[in-house]
Amino acid sequence: MYDDITSESSDEESFKRILQAAQDGSRDAQFDLGVCYELGRGVERDAAEAVKWYREVLEQGHAAAQFFLGRCYKNGAGVERDAAEAAELF
């Protein structure tokens, strides 16, 4: 995770590689795609799209996605703020 996001290559190049890997079914790449959308790395910032990807990989058992999705609920980023849902995810 994060390898492409933190590498020296451009954000746009990294996003393209992550997107391709996510489309090929890589769970970690799907999580990284959520991070890209949340932070605006290589793509326009879109919290709702980040939430979509975090939910996708959470259903596949990705623990970090559970935390990141909880943070979205806590902060109201891409979803309506919901402290109870955030606490359950944390």
HTML snippet that shows the backbone in 3Dmol.js (N, CA, C, O; Angstrom):
<script src="https://3Dmol.org/build/3Dmol-min.js"></script>
<div id="view" style="width:600px;height:400px;position:relative"></div>
<script>
const pdb = `
ATOM      1  N   MET A   1       0.839  -1.175   0.000  1.00  0.00           N
ATOM      2  CA  MET A   1       0.000   0.000   0.000  1.00  0.00           C
ATOM      3  C   MET A   1       0.885   1.239   0.000  1.00  0.00           C
ATOM      4  O   MET A   1       2.007   1.218   0.505  1.00  0.00           O
ATOM      5  N   TYR A   2       0.387   2.261  -0.546  1.00  0.00           N
ATOM      6  CA  TYR A   2       1.022   3.562  -0.586  1.00  0.00           C
ATOM      7  C   TYR A   2       2.293   3.630  -1.430  1.00  0.00           C
ATOM      8  O   TYR A   2       2.802   4.730  -1.646  1.00  0.00           O
ATOM      9  N   ASP A   3       2.829   2.514  -1.917  1.00  0.00           N
ATOM     10  CA  ASP A   3       4.090   2.564  -2.649  1.00  0.00           C
ATOM     11  C   ASP A   3       4.031   3.544  -3.805  1.00  0.00           C
ATOM     12  O   ASP A   3       4.913   4.391  -3.946  1.00  0.00           O
ATOM     13  N   ASP A   4       3.005   3.440  -4.631  1.00  0.00           N
ATOM     14  CA  ASP A   4       2.894   4.352  -5.759  1.00  0.00           C
ATOM     15  C   ASP A   4       2.550   5.760  -5.313  1.00  0.00           C
ATOM     16  O   ASP A   4       2.970   6.731  -5.943  1.00  0.00           O
ATOM     17  N   ILE A   5       1.799   5.881  -4.243  1.00  0.00           N
ATOM     18  CA  ILE A   5       1.378   7.202  -3.785  1.00  0.00           C
ATOM     19  C   ILE A   5       2.565   8.007  -3.275  1.00  0.00           C
ATOM     20  O   ILE A   5       2.589   9.229  -3.423  1.00  0.00           O
ATOM     21  N   THR A   6       3.537   7.352  -2.686  1.00  0.00           N
ATOM     22  CA  THR A   6       4.655   8.078  -2.083  1.00  0.00           C
ATOM     23  C   THR A   6       5.931   8.017  -2.915  1.00  0.00           C
ATOM     24  O   THR A   6       6.969   8.529  -2.496  1.00  0.00           O
ATOM     25  N   SER A   7       5.863   7.399  -4.082  1.00  0.00           N
ATOM     26  CA  SER A   7       7.068   7.296  -4.905  1.00  0.00           C
ATOM     27  C   SER A   7       7.398   8.641  -5.540  1.00  0.00           C
ATOM     28  O   SER A   7       6.633   9.599  -5.427  1.00  0.00           O
ATOM     29  N   GLU A   8       8.540   8.702  -6.206  1.00  0.00           N
ATOM     30  CA  GLU A   8       8.973   9.946  -6.822  1.00  0.00           C
ATOM     31  C   GLU A   8       8.292  10.216  -8.155  1.00  0.00           C
ATOM     32  O   GLU A   8       8.427  11.313  -8.695  1.00  0.00           O
ATOM     33  N   SER A   9       7.568   9.252  -8.697  1.00  0.00           N
ATOM     34  CA  SER A   9       6.870   9.481  -9.958  1.00  0.00           C
ATOM     35  C   SER A   9       5.753  10.492  -9.732  1.00  0.00           C
ATOM     36  O   SER A   9       5.335  10.736  -8.600  1.00  0.00           O
ATOM     37  N   SER A  10       5.284  11.069 -10.816  1.00  0.00           N
ATOM     38  CA  SER A  10       4.240  12.087 -10.685  1.00  0.00           C
ATOM     39  C   SER A  10       2.966  11.477 -10.125  1.00  0.00           C
ATOM     40  O   SER A  10       2.708  10.283 -10.278  1.00  0.00           O
ATOM     41  N   ASP A  11       2.187  12.312  -9.482  1.00  0.00           N
ATOM     42  CA  ASP A  11       0.918  11.859  -8.922  1.00  0.00           C
ATOM     43  C   ASP A  11       0.012  11.287 -10.010  1.00  0.00           C
ATOM     44  O   ASP A  11      -0.685  10.296  -9.792  1.00  0.00           O
ATOM     45  N   GLU A  12       0.028  11.920 -11.183  1.00  0.00           N
ATOM     46  CA  GLU A  12      -0.839  11.457 -12.264  1.00  0.00           C
ATOM     47  C   GLU A  12      -0.408  10.069 -12.754  1.00  0.00           C
ATOM     48  O   GLU A  12      -1.255   9.210 -13.004  1.00  0.00           O
ATOM     49  N   GLU A  13       0.887   9.850 -12.891  1.00  0.00           N
ATOM     50  CA  GLU A  13       1.389   8.540 -13.307  1.00  0.00           C
ATOM     51  C   GLU A  13       1.058   7.480 -12.264  1.00  0.00           C
ATOM     52  O   GLU A  13       0.637   6.375 -12.606  1.00  0.00           O
ATOM     53  N   SER A  14       1.247   7.814 -11.010  1.00  0.00           N
ATOM     54  CA  SER A  14       0.938   6.881  -9.929  1.00  0.00           C
ATOM     55  C   SER A  14      -0.541   6.542  -9.929  1.00  0.00           C
ATOM     56  O   SER A  14      -0.918   5.380  -9.773  1.00  0.00           O
ATOM     57  N   PHE A  15      -1.379   7.555 -10.105  1.00  0.00           N
ATOM     58  CA  PHE A  15      -2.817   7.320 -10.109  1.00  0.00           C
ATOM     59  C   PHE A  15      -3.189   6.349 -11.239  1.00  0.00           C
ATOM     60  O   PHE A  15      -4.002   5.447 -11.038  1.00  0.00           O
ATOM     61  N   LYS A  16      -2.606   6.532 -12.403  1.00  0.00           N
ATOM     62  CA  LYS A  16      -2.914   5.645 -13.535  1.00  0.00           C
ATOM     63  C   LYS A  16      -2.529   4.203 -13.226  1.00  0.00           C
ATOM     64  O   LYS A  16      -3.279   3.281 -13.549  1.00  0.00           O
ATOM     65  N   ARG A  17      -1.368   3.997 -12.604  1.00  0.00           N
ATOM     66  CA  ARG A  17      -0.943   2.637 -12.241  1.00  0.00           C
ATOM     67  C   ARG A  17      -1.867   2.036 -11.183  1.00  0.00           C
ATOM     68  O   ARG A  17      -2.246   0.868 -11.266  1.00  0.00           O
ATOM     69  N   ILE A  18      -2.222   2.844 -10.195  1.00  0.00           N
ATOM     70  CA  ILE A  18      -3.112   2.373  -9.133  1.00  0.00           C
ATOM     71  C   ILE A  18      -4.477   2.031  -9.704  1.00  0.00           C
ATOM     72  O   ILE A  18      -5.058   1.001  -9.360  1.00  0.00           O
ATOM     73  N   LEU A  19      -4.991   2.891 -10.577  1.00  0.00           N
ATOM     74  CA  LEU A  19      -6.296   2.655 -11.192  1.00  0.00           C
ATOM     75  C   LEU A  19      -6.293   1.344 -11.976  1.00  0.00           C
ATOM     76  O   LEU A  19      -7.232   0.554 -11.872  1.00  0.00           O
ATOM     77  N   GLN A  20      -5.241   1.114 -12.759  1.00  0.00           N
ATOM     78  CA  GLN A  20      -5.166  -0.119 -13.541  1.00  0.00           C
ATOM     79  C   GLN A  20      -5.127  -1.341 -12.626  1.00  0.00           C
ATOM     80  O   GLN A  20      -5.822  -2.327 -12.873  1.00  0.00           O
ATOM     81  N   ALA A  21      -4.319  -1.277 -11.577  1.00  0.00           N
ATOM     82  CA  ALA A  21      -4.228  -2.401 -10.645  1.00  0.00           C
ATOM     83  C   ALA A  21      -5.558  -2.617  -9.924  1.00  0.00           C
ATOM     84  O   ALA A  21      -5.954  -3.756  -9.680  1.00  0.00           O
ATOM     85  N   ALA A  22      -6.246  -1.525  -9.584  1.00  0.00           N
ATOM     86  CA  ALA A  22      -7.550  -1.640  -8.924  1.00  0.00           C
ATOM     87  C   ALA A  22      -8.559  -2.301  -9.856  1.00  0.00           C
ATOM     88  O   ALA A  22      -9.337  -3.155  -9.431  1.00  0.00           O
ATOM     89  N   GLN A  23      -8.543  -1.910 -11.110  1.00  0.00           N
ATOM     90  CA  GLN A  23      -9.441  -2.506 -12.093  1.00  0.00           C
ATOM     91  C   GLN A  23      -9.117  -3.971 -12.337  1.00  0.00           C
ATOM     92  O   GLN A  23      -9.991  -4.758 -12.700  1.00  0.00           O
ATOM     93  N   ASP A  24      -7.851  -4.333 -12.136  1.00  0.00           N
ATOM     94  CA  ASP A  24      -7.438  -5.730 -12.284  1.00  0.00           C
ATOM     95  C   ASP A  24      -7.760  -6.560 -11.044  1.00  0.00           C
ATOM     96  O   ASP A  24      -7.519  -7.767 -11.021  1.00  0.00           O
ATOM     97  N   GLY A  25      -8.307  -5.911 -10.013  1.00  0.00           N
ATOM     98  CA  GLY A  25      -8.770  -6.637  -8.836  1.00  0.00           C
ATOM     99  C   GLY A  25      -7.879  -6.571  -7.614  1.00  0.00           C
ATOM    100  O   GLY A  25      -8.160  -7.241  -6.621  1.00  0.00           O
ATOM    101  N   SER A  26      -6.807  -5.781  -7.650  1.00  0.00           N
ATOM    102  CA  SER A  26      -5.933  -5.677  -6.487  1.00  0.00           C
ATOM    103  C   SER A  26      -6.641  -4.938  -5.353  1.00  0.00           C
ATOM    104  O   SER A  26      -7.014  -3.773  -5.490  1.00  0.00           O
ATOM    105  N   ARG A  27      -6.817  -5.628  -4.251  1.00  0.00           N
ATOM    106  CA  ARG A  27      -7.477  -5.049  -3.082  1.00  0.00           C
ATOM    107  C   ARG A  27      -6.672  -3.866  -2.536  1.00  0.00           C
ATOM    108  O   ARG A  27      -7.250  -2.834  -2.195  1.00  0.00           O
ATOM    109  N   ASP A  28      -5.359  -4.005  -2.452  1.00  0.00           N
ATOM    110  CA  ASP A  28      -4.539  -2.902  -1.945  1.00  0.00           C
ATOM    111  C   ASP A  28      -4.605  -1.696  -2.871  1.00  0.00           C
ATOM    112  O   ASP A  28      -4.645  -0.557  -2.407  1.00  0.00           O
ATOM    113  N   ALA A  29      -4.617  -1.941  -4.172  1.00  0.00           N
ATOM    114  CA  ALA A  29      -4.727  -0.834  -5.132  1.00  0.00           C
ATOM    115  C   ALA A  29      -6.091  -0.154  -5.009  1.00  0.00           C
ATOM    116  O   ALA A  29      -6.188   1.066  -5.148  1.00  0.00           O
ATOM    117  N   GLN A  30      -7.129  -0.921  -4.755  1.00  0.00           N
ATOM    118  CA  GLN A  30      -8.451  -0.333  -4.567  1.00  0.00           C
ATOM    119  C   GLN A  30      -8.463   0.569  -3.334  1.00  0.00           C
ATOM    120  O   GLN A  30      -9.069   1.640  -3.345  1.00  0.00           O
ATOM    121  N   PHE A  31      -7.795   0.129  -2.283  1.00  0.00           N
ATOM    122  CA  PHE A  31      -7.672   0.972  -1.097  1.00  0.00           C
ATOM    123  C   PHE A  31      -6.880   2.235  -1.440  1.00  0.00           C
ATOM    124  O   PHE A  31      -7.286   3.344  -1.090  1.00  0.00           O
ATOM    125  N   ASP A  32      -5.746   2.059  -2.128  1.00  0.00           N
ATOM    126  CA  ASP A  32      -4.923   3.206  -2.513  1.00  0.00           C
ATOM    127  C   ASP A  32      -5.701   4.184  -3.384  1.00  0.00           C
ATOM    128  O   ASP A  32      -5.493   5.394  -3.298  1.00  0.00           O
ATOM    129  N   LEU A  33      -6.588   3.670  -4.216  1.00  0.00           N
ATOM    130  CA  LEU A  33      -7.425   4.524  -5.045  1.00  0.00           C
ATOM    131  C   LEU A  33      -8.299   5.416  -4.150  1.00  0.00           C
ATOM    132  O   LEU A  33      -8.465   6.605  -4.424  1.00  0.00           O
ATOM    133  N   GLY A  34      -8.845   4.841  -3.095  1.00  0.00           N
ATOM    134  CA  GLY A  34      -9.605   5.646  -2.141  1.00  0.00           C
ATOM    135  C   GLY A  34      -8.755   6.749  -1.539  1.00  0.00           C
ATOM    136  O   GLY A  34      -9.213   7.881  -1.383  1.00  0.00           O
ATOM    137  N   VAL A  35      -7.518   6.417  -1.201  1.00  0.00           N
ATOM    138  CA  VAL A  35      -6.603   7.416  -0.636  1.00  0.00           C
ATOM    139  C   VAL A  35      -6.342   8.520  -1.657  1.00  0.00           C
ATOM    140  O   VAL A  35      -6.338   9.701  -1.307  1.00  0.00           O
ATOM    141  N   CYS A  36      -6.126   8.144  -2.912  1.00  0.00           N
ATOM    142  CA  CYS A  36      -5.895   9.147  -3.960  1.00  0.00           C
ATOM    143  C   CYS A  36      -7.071  10.117  -4.051  1.00  0.00           C
ATOM    144  O   CYS A  36      -6.880  11.332  -4.108  1.00  0.00           O
ATOM    145  N   TYR A  37      -8.277   9.575  -4.063  1.00  0.00           N
ATOM    146  CA  TYR A  37      -9.459  10.445  -4.138  1.00  0.00           C
ATOM    147  C   TYR A  37      -9.610  11.287  -2.887  1.00  0.00           C
ATOM    148  O   TYR A  37      -9.993  12.454  -2.972  1.00  0.00           O
ATOM    149  N   GLU A  38      -9.320  10.720  -1.735  1.00  0.00           N
ATOM    150  CA  GLU A  38      -9.458  11.484  -0.497  1.00  0.00           C
ATOM    151  C   GLU A  38      -8.465  12.644  -0.438  1.00  0.00           C
ATOM    152  O   GLU A  38      -8.815  13.744  -0.008  1.00  0.00           O
ATOM    153  N   LEU A  39      -7.238  12.399  -0.867  1.00  0.00           N
ATOM    154  CA  LEU A  39      -6.186  13.411  -0.764  1.00  0.00           C
ATOM    155  C   LEU A  39      -6.008  14.256  -2.015  1.00  0.00           C
ATOM    156  O   LEU A  39      -5.298  15.262  -1.991  1.00  0.00           O
ATOM    157  N   GLY A  40      -6.649  13.852  -3.110  1.00  0.00           N
ATOM    158  CA  GLY A  40      -6.461  14.576  -4.366  1.00  0.00           C
ATOM    159  C   GLY A  40      -5.107  14.297  -4.987  1.00  0.00           C
ATOM    160  O   GLY A  40      -4.487  15.203  -5.543  1.00  0.00           O
ATOM    161  N   ARG A  41      -4.640  13.070  -4.903  1.00  0.00           N
ATOM    162  CA  ARG A  41      -3.342  12.685  -5.466  1.00  0.00           C
ATOM    163  C   ARG A  41      -3.514  12.124  -6.869  1.00  0.00           C
ATOM    164  O   ARG A  41      -3.957  10.987  -7.033  1.00  0.00           O
ATOM    165  N   GLY A  42      -3.170  12.906  -7.874  1.00  0.00           N
ATOM    166  CA  GLY A  42      -3.250  12.455  -9.257  1.00  0.00           C
ATOM    167  C   GLY A  42      -4.637  12.545  -9.845  1.00  0.00           C
ATOM    168  O   GLY A  42      -4.847  12.212 -11.011  1.00  0.00           O
ATOM    169  N   VAL A  43      -5.578  12.990  -9.050  1.00  0.00           N
ATOM    170  CA  VAL A  43      -6.977  13.094  -9.459  1.00  0.00           C
ATOM    171  C   VAL A  43      -7.608  14.183  -8.605  1.00  0.00           C
ATOM    172  O   VAL A  43      -7.117  14.491  -7.519  1.00  0.00           O
ATOM    173  N   GLU A  44      -8.695  14.764  -9.096  1.00  0.00           N
ATOM    174  CA  GLU A  44      -9.377  15.779  -8.294  1.00  0.00           C
ATOM    175  C   GLU A  44      -9.907  15.163  -7.005  1.00  0.00           C
ATOM    176  O   GLU A  44     -10.435  14.051  -7.009  1.00  0.00           O
ATOM    177  N   ARG A  45      -9.764  15.874  -5.934  1.00  0.00           N
ATOM    178  CA  ARG A  45     -10.237  15.406  -4.622  1.00  0.00           C
ATOM    179  C   ARG A  45     -11.744  15.133  -4.687  1.00  0.00           C
ATOM    180  O   ARG A  45     -12.518  15.960  -5.169  1.00  0.00           O
ATOM    181  N   ASP A  46     -12.139  13.965  -4.195  1.00  0.00           N
ATOM    182  CA  ASP A  46     -13.550  13.565  -4.237  1.00  0.00           C
ATOM    183  C   ASP A  46     -13.806  12.609  -3.069  1.00  0.00           C
ATOM    184  O   ASP A  46     -13.596  11.401  -3.181  1.00  0.00           O
ATOM    185  N   ALA A  47     -14.260  13.167  -1.957  1.00  0.00           N
ATOM    186  CA  ALA A  47     -14.452  12.371  -0.740  1.00  0.00           C
ATOM    187  C   ALA A  47     -15.496  11.282  -0.934  1.00  0.00           C
ATOM    188  O   ALA A  47     -15.351  10.189  -0.385  1.00  0.00           O
ATOM    189  N   ALA A  48     -16.543  11.554  -1.700  1.00  0.00           N
ATOM    190  CA  ALA A  48     -17.576  10.539  -1.925  1.00  0.00           C
ATOM    191  C   ALA A  48     -17.008   9.356  -2.701  1.00  0.00           C
ATOM    192  O   ALA A  48     -17.361   8.210  -2.424  1.00  0.00           O
ATOM    193  N   GLU A  49     -16.143   9.618  -3.656  1.00  0.00           N
ATOM    194  CA  GLU A  49     -15.505   8.527  -4.416  1.00  0.00           C
ATOM    195  C   GLU A  49     -14.543   7.751  -3.520  1.00  0.00           C
ATOM    196  O   GLU A  49     -14.428   6.532  -3.643  1.00  0.00           O
ATOM    197  N   ALA A  50     -13.857   8.450  -2.625  1.00  0.00           N
ATOM    198  CA  ALA A  50     -12.981   7.777  -1.664  1.00  0.00           C
ATOM    199  C   ALA A  50     -13.798   6.826  -0.792  1.00  0.00           C
ATOM    200  O   ALA A  50     -13.394   5.684  -0.570  1.00  0.00           O
ATOM    201  N   VAL A  51     -14.932   7.288  -0.305  1.00  0.00           N
ATOM    202  CA  VAL A  51     -15.805   6.459   0.532  1.00  0.00           C
ATOM    203  C   VAL A  51     -16.236   5.216  -0.243  1.00  0.00           C
ATOM    204  O   VAL A  51     -16.263   4.113   0.303  1.00  0.00           O
ATOM    205  N   LYS A  52     -16.568   5.401  -1.505  1.00  0.00           N
ATOM    206  CA  LYS A  52     -16.987   4.263  -2.343  1.00  0.00           C
ATOM    207  C   LYS A  52     -15.907   3.187  -2.369  1.00  0.00           C
ATOM    208  O   LYS A  52     -16.203   2.003  -2.209  1.00  0.00           O
ATOM    209  N   TRP A  53     -14.660   3.594  -2.569  1.00  0.00           N
ATOM    210  CA  TRP A  53     -13.562   2.624  -2.647  1.00  0.00           C
ATOM    211  C   TRP A  53     -13.249   2.026  -1.282  1.00  0.00           C
ATOM    212  O   TRP A  53     -12.935   0.839  -1.192  1.00  0.00           O
ATOM    213  N   TYR A  54     -13.327   2.818  -0.222  1.00  0.00           N
ATOM    214  CA  TYR A  54     -13.101   2.272   1.116  1.00  0.00           C
ATOM    215  C   TYR A  54     -14.154   1.218   1.442  1.00  0.00           C
ATOM    216  O   TYR A  54     -13.831   0.169   1.999  1.00  0.00           O
ATOM    217  N   ARG A  55     -15.409   1.490   1.098  1.00  0.00           N
ATOM    218  CA  ARG A  55     -16.467   0.495   1.324  1.00  0.00           C
ATOM    219  C   ARG A  55     -16.210  -0.775   0.521  1.00  0.00           C
ATOM    220  O   ARG A  55     -16.389  -1.888   1.015  1.00  0.00           O
ATOM    221  N   GLU A  56     -15.788  -0.586  -0.725  1.00  0.00           N
ATOM    222  CA  GLU A  56     -15.525  -1.734  -1.607  1.00  0.00           C
ATOM    223  C   GLU A  56     -14.502  -2.679  -0.971  1.00  0.00           C
ATOM    224  O   GLU A  56     -14.729  -3.888  -0.922  1.00  0.00           O
ATOM    225  N   VAL A  57     -13.394  -2.150  -0.490  1.00  0.00           N
ATOM    226  CA  VAL A  57     -12.352  -3.019   0.056  1.00  0.00           C
ATOM    227  C   VAL A  57     -12.645  -3.442   1.493  1.00  0.00           C
ATOM    228  O   VAL A  57     -12.134  -4.463   1.954  1.00  0.00           O
ATOM    229  N   LEU A  58     -13.459  -2.670   2.200  1.00  0.00           N
ATOM    230  CA  LEU A  58     -13.878  -3.100   3.528  1.00  0.00           C
ATOM    231  C   LEU A  58     -14.664  -4.400   3.422  1.00  0.00           C
ATOM    232  O   LEU A  58     -14.510  -5.294   4.255  1.00  0.00           O
ATOM    233  N   GLU A  59     -15.501  -4.505   2.403  1.00  0.00           N
ATOM    234  CA  GLU A  59     -16.265  -5.732   2.173  1.00  0.00           C
ATOM    235  C   GLU A  59     -15.355  -6.922   1.873  1.00  0.00           C
ATOM    236  O   GLU A  59     -15.767  -8.074   2.005  1.00  0.00           O
ATOM    237  N   GLN A  60     -14.130  -6.638   1.475  1.00  0.00           N
ATOM    238  CA  GLN A  60     -13.146  -7.686   1.188  1.00  0.00           C
ATOM    239  C   GLN A  60     -12.234  -7.940   2.391  1.00  0.00           C
ATOM    240  O   GLN A  60     -11.276  -8.707   2.294  1.00  0.00           O
ATOM    241  N   GLY A  61     -12.532  -7.295   3.526  1.00  0.00           N
ATOM    242  CA  GLY A  61     -11.781  -7.539   4.749  1.00  0.00           C
ATOM    243  C   GLY A  61     -10.533  -6.693   4.926  1.00  0.00           C
ATOM    244  O   GLY A  61      -9.633  -7.082   5.669  1.00  0.00           O
ATOM    245  N   HIS A  62     -10.456  -5.558   4.272  1.00  0.00           N
ATOM    246  CA  HIS A  62      -9.278  -4.684   4.354  1.00  0.00           C
ATOM    247  C   HIS A  62      -9.379  -3.822   5.613  1.00  0.00           C
ATOM    248  O   HIS A  62     -10.196  -2.902   5.672  1.00  0.00           O
ATOM    249  N   ALA A  63      -8.552  -4.116   6.620  1.00  0.00           N
ATOM    250  CA  ALA A  63      -8.647  -3.460   7.928  1.00  0.00           C
ATOM    251  C   ALA A  63      -8.402  -1.956   7.864  1.00  0.00           C
ATOM    252  O   ALA A  63      -9.100  -1.196   8.535  1.00  0.00           O
ATOM    253  N   ALA A  64      -7.437  -1.512   7.081  1.00  0.00           N
ATOM    254  CA  ALA A  64      -7.150  -0.077   7.005  1.00  0.00           C
ATOM    255  C   ALA A  64      -8.342   0.681   6.423  1.00  0.00           C
ATOM    256  O   ALA A  64      -8.605   1.819   6.813  1.00  0.00           O
ATOM    257  N   ALA A  65      -9.054   0.061   5.501  1.00  0.00           N
ATOM    258  CA  ALA A  65     -10.231   0.699   4.913  1.00  0.00           C
ATOM    259  C   ALA A  65     -11.284   0.942   5.982  1.00  0.00           C
ATOM    260  O   ALA A  65     -11.990   1.950   5.938  1.00  0.00           O
ATOM    261  N   GLN A  66     -11.396   0.040   6.933  1.00  0.00           N
ATOM    262  CA  GLN A  66     -12.358   0.207   8.016  1.00  0.00           C
ATOM    263  C   GLN A  66     -12.035   1.460   8.821  1.00  0.00           C
ATOM    264  O   GLN A  66     -12.931   2.238   9.149  1.00  0.00           O
ATOM    265  N   PHE A  67     -10.765   1.655   9.137  1.00  0.00           N
ATOM    266  CA  PHE A  67     -10.349   2.848   9.878  1.00  0.00           C
ATOM    267  C   PHE A  67     -10.589   4.109   9.054  1.00  0.00           C
ATOM    268  O   PHE A  67     -11.144   5.085   9.557  1.00  0.00           O
ATOM    269  N   PHE A  68     -10.169   4.088   7.781  1.00  0.00           N
ATOM    270  CA  PHE A  68     -10.307   5.267   6.936  1.00  0.00           C
ATOM    271  C   PHE A  68     -11.780   5.624   6.731  1.00  0.00           C
ATOM    272  O   PHE A  68     -12.136   6.803   6.722  1.00  0.00           O
ATOM    273  N   LEU A  69     -12.627   4.623   6.567  1.00  0.00           N
ATOM    274  CA  LEU A  69     -14.052   4.883   6.419  1.00  0.00           C
ATOM    275  C   LEU A  69     -14.618   5.458   7.717  1.00  0.00           C
ATOM    276  O   LEU A  69     -15.454   6.361   7.686  1.00  0.00           O
ATOM    277  N   GLY A  70     -14.167   4.942   8.840  1.00  0.00           N
ATOM    278  CA  GLY A  70     -14.581   5.495  10.125  1.00  0.00           C
ATOM    279  C   GLY A  70     -14.201   6.955  10.253  1.00  0.00           C
ATOM    280  O   GLY A  70     -14.971   7.762  10.774  1.00  0.00           O
ATOM    281  N   ARG A  71     -13.035   7.289   9.786  1.00  0.00           N
ATOM    282  CA  ARG A  71     -12.583   8.683   9.816  1.00  0.00           C
ATOM    283  C   ARG A  71     -13.474   9.562   8.938  1.00  0.00           C
ATOM    284  O   ARG A  71     -13.778  10.701   9.292  1.00  0.00           O
ATOM    285  N   CYS A  72     -13.887   9.024   7.795  1.00  0.00           N
ATOM    286  CA  CYS A  72     -14.797   9.781   6.922  1.00  0.00           C
ATOM    287  C   CYS A  72     -16.105  10.079   7.641  1.00  0.00           C
ATOM    288  O   CYS A  72     -16.614  11.197   7.568  1.00  0.00           O
ATOM    289  N   TYR A  73     -16.655   9.079   8.340  1.00  0.00           N
ATOM    290  CA  TYR A  73     -17.889   9.302   9.093  1.00  0.00           C
ATOM    291  C   TYR A  73     -17.668  10.278  10.239  1.00  0.00           C
ATOM    292  O   TYR A  73     -18.534  11.109  10.515  1.00  0.00           O
ATOM    293  N   LYS A  74     -16.554  10.194  10.892  1.00  0.00           N
ATOM    294  CA  LYS A  74     -16.257  11.097  12.012  1.00  0.00           C
ATOM    295  C   LYS A  74     -16.203  12.545  11.543  1.00  0.00           C
ATOM    296  O   LYS A  74     -16.688  13.448  12.224  1.00  0.00           O
ATOM    297  N   ASN A  75     -15.598  12.757  10.354  1.00  0.00           N
ATOM    298  CA  ASN A  75     -15.391  14.110   9.839  1.00  0.00           C
ATOM    299  C   ASN A  75     -16.474  14.568   8.867  1.00  0.00           C
ATOM    300  O   ASN A  75     -16.489  15.734   8.471  1.00  0.00           O
ATOM    301  N   GLY A  76     -17.367  13.684   8.482  1.00  0.00           N
ATOM    302  CA  GLY A  76     -18.379  14.048   7.502  1.00  0.00           C
ATOM    303  C   GLY A  76     -17.795  14.276   6.122  1.00  0.00           C
ATOM    304  O   GLY A  76     -18.235  15.165   5.393  1.00  0.00           O
ATOM    305  N   ALA A  77     -16.807  13.477   5.763  1.00  0.00           N
ATOM    306  CA  ALA A  77     -16.140  13.611   4.461  1.00  0.00           C
ATOM    307  C   ALA A  77     -16.694  12.570   3.493  1.00  0.00           C
ATOM    308  O   ALA A  77     -16.389  11.382   3.601  1.00  0.00           O
ATOM    309  N   GLY A  78     -17.505  13.026   2.553  1.00  0.00           N
ATOM    310  CA  GLY A  78     -18.075  12.129   1.563  1.00  0.00           C
ATOM    311  C   GLY A  78     -19.326  11.411   2.030  1.00  0.00           C
ATOM    312  O   GLY A  78     -19.990  10.733   1.246  1.00  0.00           O
ATOM    313  N   VAL A  79     -19.645  11.558   3.293  1.00  0.00           N
ATOM    314  CA  VAL A  79     -20.844  10.983   3.904  1.00  0.00           C
ATOM    315  C   VAL A  79     -21.327  11.977   4.956  1.00  0.00           C
ATOM    316  O   VAL A  79     -20.595  12.881   5.361  1.00  0.00           O
ATOM    317  N   GLU A  80     -22.558  11.793   5.385  1.00  0.00           N
ATOM    318  CA  GLU A  80     -23.063  12.628   6.467  1.00  0.00           C
ATOM    319  C   GLU A  80     -22.326  12.250   7.752  1.00  0.00           C
ATOM    320  O   GLU A  80     -22.107  11.071   8.027  1.00  0.00           O
ATOM    321  N   ARG A  81     -21.952  13.249   8.525  1.00  0.00           N
ATOM    322  CA  ARG A  81     -21.259  12.995   9.791  1.00  0.00           C
ATOM    323  C   ARG A  81     -22.113  12.102  10.672  1.00  0.00           C
ATOM    324  O   ARG A  81     -23.303  12.351  10.863  1.00  0.00           O
ATOM    325  N   ASP A  82     -21.487  11.050  11.209  1.00  0.00           N
ATOM    326  CA  ASP A  82     -22.220  10.075  12.030  1.00  0.00           C
ATOM    327  C   ASP A  82     -21.246   9.492  13.045  1.00  0.00           C
ATOM    328  O   ASP A  82     -20.509   8.552  12.749  1.00  0.00           O
ATOM    329  N   ALA A  83     -21.254  10.059  14.239  1.00  0.00           N
ATOM    330  CA  ALA A  83     -20.315   9.635  15.288  1.00  0.00           C
ATOM    331  C   ALA A  83     -20.514   8.180  15.682  1.00  0.00           C
ATOM    332  O   ALA A  83     -19.546   7.474  15.964  1.00  0.00           O
ATOM    333  N   ALA A  84     -21.766   7.727  15.703  1.00  0.00           N
ATOM    334  CA  ALA A  84     -22.032   6.328  16.085  1.00  0.00           C
ATOM    335  C   ALA A  84     -21.455   5.371  15.045  1.00  0.00           C
ATOM    336  O   ALA A  84     -20.841   4.365  15.401  1.00  0.00           O
ATOM    337  N   GLU A  85     -21.644   5.674  13.781  1.00  0.00           N
ATOM    338  CA  GLU A  85     -21.085   4.818  12.714  1.00  0.00           C
ATOM    339  C   GLU A  85     -19.556   4.846  12.762  1.00  0.00           C
ATOM    340  O   GLU A  85     -18.900   3.819  12.587  1.00  0.00           O
ATOM    341  N   ALA A  86     -19.000   6.035  13.002  1.00  0.00           N
ATOM    342  CA  ALA A  86     -17.544   6.141  13.111  1.00  0.00           C
ATOM    343  C   ALA A  86     -17.027   5.286  14.247  1.00  0.00           C
ATOM    344  O   ALA A  86     -16.044   4.563  14.085  1.00  0.00           O
ATOM    345  N   ALA A  87     -17.684   5.362  15.403  1.00  0.00           N
ATOM    346  CA  ALA A  87     -17.251   4.573  16.561  1.00  0.00           C
ATOM    347  C   ALA A  87     -17.334   3.093  16.270  1.00  0.00           C
ATOM    348  O   ALA A  87     -16.443   2.338  16.659  1.00  0.00           O
ATOM    349  N   GLU A  88     -18.371   2.666  15.603  1.00  0.00           N
ATOM    350  CA  GLU A  88     -18.515   1.245  15.267  1.00  0.00           C
ATOM    351  C   GLU A  88     -17.396   0.786  14.328  1.00  0.00           C
ATOM    352  O   GLU A  88     -16.871  -0.318  14.473  1.00  0.00           O
ATOM    353  N   LEU A  89     -17.041   1.627  13.382  1.00  0.00           N
ATOM    354  CA  LEU A  89     -15.968   1.273  12.451  1.00  0.00           C
ATOM    355  C   LEU A  89     -14.599   1.279  13.141  1.00  0.00           C
ATOM    356  O   LEU A  89     -13.742   0.445  12.849  1.00  0.00           O
ATOM    357  N   PHE A  90     -14.407   2.229  14.059  1.00  0.00           N
ATOM    358  CA  PHE A  90     -13.133   2.274  14.778  1.00  0.00           C
ATOM    359  C   PHE A  90     -13.016   1.088  15.689  1.00  0.00           C
ATOM    360  O   PHE A  90     -12.012   0.941  16.386  1.00  0.00           O
TER     361      PHE A  90
END
`;
const viewer = $3Dmol.createViewer("view");
viewer.addModel(pdb, "pdb");
viewer.setStyle({}, {cartoon: {color: "spectrum"}});
viewer.zoomTo();
viewer.render();
</script>
